[in-house]
Amino acid sequence: MKKLLYTLLAVSIIFSACKKEEEDNIFTGNWTGTYSGDDSGVWAATISSTGDINGSSTNSIGDNQNLSGSVTSNGSFSATAGSGTLGSNFVGQLSGNSGSGTWTNSSVGFTGTWEGDKQ
């Protein structure tokens, strides 16, 4: 009986720690924004409780690309639209319910800025 009690207590502590980690990520949720510069468009993404970024971007002529990356607990944002060396790299900072930064696509020499808000 004592062994069962200790096992239940340990499981309870583990679940509490996992739940606390999810609650501490203030960036979790749906985000939308725009980018401009040598190209322009819109983006939308979901940030998971672990900081994974998954979404899409659509440029000015309607081309859609997957957007993926990560955000750290202090808001450092890094994502790629498209794939590999042909993709556009977005870097910047999230703070509270908004964020901004720069983007580059070295394969075509394009650069610009981006911004977004948590929905």
Buried (B, 14 or more C-beta within 10 A) or exposed (E): EEEEEEEEEEEEEEEEEEEEEEEEBBBBBEBEBEBEBEBEBBBBBEBBBEBBBEBBBBBEEEEEBBBBBBBEEEBBBBBBBBEEEEBBBBBBBBEEEEBBBBBBBEEEEBEBBBBBBBE
